[in-house]
Amino acid sequence: VQLQASGGGLVQAGGSLTLSCVASGNWSSINAMGWYRQVSGNARDLVAAITSGGYTNVVDSVKGRFTISRGSTKNRVNLQMNSLKPEDTSVYYCWYYSQNSGPEYWGQGTQVTVSS
């Protein structure tokens, strides 16, 4: 499974960005996809995830500001980020897991920078 993420960039505090990720290769329609973020030197932390059945898990620090959603096919996930804060600055990684596809997979990482 290969993951292609897009949509990062530089935005002012209070602004919005949308991240998108598409899975290709041997992906399964029964899966979970989501986004983690990592600041250099720190652990990679979950931001939000969604299953193919629509169950979502969103961390408290972004609830009400970030929305995770699926595309029309089960190999795409989007993260709408509103009211961005400087502390949201990080490298965001797309994540995919399916028990039908073996191990979890990671995208290449996309930088999100929020200026104050």
DOBA-914155 format. One line per field, with one value per residue (C-alpha): residue in three letters; x, y, z. Coordinates in Angstrom, 3 decimals. Example, Ala and Ser with C-alpha at 12.3 -4.5 7.8 and 13.67 -1.06 7.14 Angstrom:
2
aa	[Ala,Ser]
px	[12.300,13.670]
py	[-4.500,-1.060]
pz	[7.800,7.140]
% end
This chain:
116
aa	[Val,Gln,Leu,Gln,Ala,Ser,Gly,Gly,Gly,Leu,Val,Gln,Ala,Gly,Gly,Ser,Leu,Thr,Leu,Ser,Cys,Val,Ala,Ser,Gly,Asn,Trp,Ser,Ser,Ile,Asn,Ala,Met,Gly,Trp,Tyr,Arg,Gln,Val,Ser,Gly,Asn,Ala,Arg,Asp,Leu,Val,Ala,Ala,Ile,Thr,Ser,Gly,Gly,Tyr,Thr,Asn,Val,Val,Asp,Ser,Val,Lys,Gly,Arg,Phe,Thr,Ile,Ser,Arg,Gly,Ser,Thr,Lys,Asn,Arg,Val,Asn,Leu,Gln,Met,Asn,Ser,Leu,Lys,Pro,Glu,Asp,Thr,Ser,Val,Tyr,Tyr,Cys,Trp,Tyr,Tyr,Ser,Gln,Asn,Ser,Gly,Pro,Glu,Tyr,Trp,Gly,Gln,Gly,Thr,Gln,Val,Thr,Val,Ser,Ser]
px	[0.000,1.328,0.009,0.177,-0.529,-1.056,-2.304,0.207,1.592,1.989,-1.019,-1.645,-3.225,-6.980,-6.678,-7.607,-5.952,-7.171,-4.991,-5.796,-4.377,-4.962,-4.017,-2.954,-1.674,-3.071,-5.464,-8.610,-11.973,-12.233,-9.698,-8.911,-7.150,-6.119,-3.532,-0.731,1.603,5.133,7.335,11.042,12.343,8.905,6.691,4.253,0.800,-2.656,-4.691,-7.750,-8.720,-11.749,-12.804,-14.426,-17.620,-17.466,-16.359,-14.096,-11.561,-10.436,-8.080,-9.352,-6.826,-8.336,-11.993,-14.293,-11.552,-10.506,-12.845,-11.842,-13.824,-13.751,-13.768,-16.298,-14.059,-12.620,-9.009,-9.111,-9.148,-9.350,-8.569,-10.203,-8.298,-9.933,-8.994,-5.396,-3.082,0.719,0.828,-0.659,2.622,4.016,4.699,1.460,1.561,-1.177,-1.799,-3.518,-4.313,-6.306,-6.150,-6.538,-3.400,-0.914,1.076,0.181,1.436,2.589,2.663,5.686,4.666,3.481,4.535,1.912,3.203,0.938,2.359,1.245]
py	[0.000,3.433,6.653,10.006,13.003,16.570,19.904,21.122,24.627,27.913,29.702,32.449,31.689,31.408,30.176,26.868,24.071,20.763,17.678,14.810,11.336,8.643,4.996,2.988,-0.483,-3.432,-1.479,-2.903,-1.168,-2.368,-0.179,2.682,5.813,8.932,11.529,11.725,14.611,14.839,17.682,16.955,15.054,14.136,11.117,10.826,11.559,10.734,13.676,11.953,8.650,7.210,3.674,2.523,2.220,5.905,5.699,8.623,9.286,12.896,14.049,16.654,19.316,19.616,18.766,21.414,22.706,19.685,17.392,14.054,12.595,9.989,10.529,8.826,5.754,4.045,4.781,8.512,10.500,14.245,16.429,19.840,22.048,25.293,27.900,26.802,27.694,28.012,24.880,22.927,23.441,20.001,17.406,15.548,11.895,9.970,6.542,3.428,0.108,-2.915,-6.421,-7.502,-5.635,-6.605,-3.940,-0.281,2.117,5.731,8.527,10.703,13.517,16.991,20.156,22.404,25.718,28.163,31.616,33.824]
pz	[0.000,-0.935,0.583,-1.173,1.022,-0.089,1.155,3.716,3.712,5.534,6.976,9.499,12.842,12.485,8.922,7.339,5.427,4.052,3.962,1.634,1.390,-1.194,-0.837,-3.863,-4.477,-2.554,-0.343,1.201,1.397,5.001,6.713,9.009,7.826,9.601,10.447,12.970,13.588,14.816,15.931,15.559,18.558,19.830,19.404,16.534,17.948,16.666,15.401,13.952,12.416,10.668,9.838,6.635,8.674,9.550,13.178,14.034,16.745,17.133,19.860,22.279,21.291,17.802,18.435,17.064,14.759,12.679,10.768,9.317,6.448,3.749,0.034,-2.214,-2.262,0.773,-0.184,0.502,3.708,4.212,7.195,7.215,9.641,10.728,13.316,13.114,15.962,16.046,18.196,15.281,13.449,12.720,10.074,9.415,8.402,6.699,8.225,6.919,8.499,7.434,8.799,5.164,4.088,6.786,8.669,9.057,6.413,6.530,4.018,3.394,5.721,4.838,6.676,8.214,9.561,11.370,11.927,14.798]
% end
